[in-house]
Amino acid sequence: VYEPDRVGKTLKQHSAIFKSHCAGLYFVGIQDMVISDMSVCRELAKDKHVIQSVLYYSEGEKIDNYGANPYLARYYIQAPTRQEVDDVTERFFKQMKVTDPAGERVDIPFIMERD
């Protein structure tokens, strides 16, 4: 319920300066490819910067980008500075690798370029 007296008090207590920086990293795969190895995904999920992760597939499953699982994996990361979030993001995108039974990549590599 809207209470005008409480809104002012709440806004006075609020700070727009957060103690950490966060990002959501999403990884997608190639449609209809079969996943054989997601070990890198599981290792990345253990990183100290990860505050939540979701692996949408398991080994043996076929990628369906138009179904209930449009991503291979999602990681929410957190760090004390924006630079550290950027560094972690770059490292994750460099390390990510998901393969099929023939050892071919089924994840879509993403190339980050800095200005």
Secondary structure, DSSP 8 states (H G I E B T S, - for coil): ---HHHHHHHHHH--S--SSEEEEEEE-B-TT-B--B-HHHHHHHTSTTEEEEEE---TT-B--TTTT---SEEEEEEESSHHHHHHHHHHHHHH---B-TTS-B-B--------
